[in-house]
């Protein structure tokens, strides 16, 4: 969703930097709400309240860790990679002057 929003903003005429800023600004709240609600919902199971189940506790721990990692990657790494890919596409599409 974040990449799609940045692509649409960029095609609408925003610079790469503005498209990234706008994408993060608009999509930050839904990303954080999803991460927080799921993490907080699974946290008791992950830490073993009231009892720790080896199967369900491991699953909840894996979900929480994976979701937090994916959120951090989405907010910090994906915009940088998107900027690099778009910059490379621009360089390839621009004819070289001999």
N, C-alpha and C positions, 0 to 999 in steps of 0.2 A: 504494500500500500504506500509506503514511504517513497519508494523508487518511482512508482506510477505517478504520485503527486509531484515529485520533482521533475519528471519528464514532461508532464502537462504544463507545469509552470514555466519550464525552460522553453518549450515550444510556443508558449503564449507570449514570449518576448523578454522574460526576465533573464538576467545574467546567471551564470552557473552559481555564483556565490549567493545571489538573492534567492534562486530556486532552492538551494540547500537550506538557507535560513528560514524561508517560508515553509518548506516541507517539515522541518523540525518543529517550528513554532506551531503549526496546525496539527501535526500528528503526535506531538509529545504527550498530550493529555490522554488520548485513547491508549497509547502504548503503555504509559505508566499505570493507568487504571487497570488495564488487563493484567499486567504483571503483578501489581500489588494485591488485587483481589484473589488471584489464583495462588500466589505465594502465601498470603495470609490464611487462605482456606486450607492449604495443604500443610502448613507449618505444624499444627498440633500432631498430625499423623507422622510427619517427618521426624519430630523430636520425641515422639512416644508418649503423648498425653491422651488418655490415661495409661494405656499399655503400649509398649513397642512391639509391633508385629514385624517380623523379619521381612516378609513379602511386601506388605503395604507400606511399611516404614521406608524400606529401600526404594520402592517405587516413588513415594512422595518426595524423598530426598533427591532422587534423580530428576524428577519434574521441576522441583524448585531450583536446583542448580542449573539445569538446562534452560529454564525460562529466564533466569537472571543473566546468564551468559548470552543468550540470544538477544535480550533487551540491550545489553551493553554493546554488543556487536552492531545491532540495528542503529543505535543512536550515535555511535562514534566511528565505526569502521565502514559501514555501508555508505554514508555520505562521502567519505574520502575516496573510496573506490569508485563510486559513481562519478565524482568529479574527474578522476583520472581517466576513466573510460570515455567520458564525453570529450575531454580535452584531446585524447588520442584520435577519436573520430573526427574532430574538427581539423586536426593536423592532416589526417589522411584525405579529407574532402577538399582541403584548400590546395589549389594547384601551385606547384613550386615555380618560382620565377627563376629562369636560367640566366 
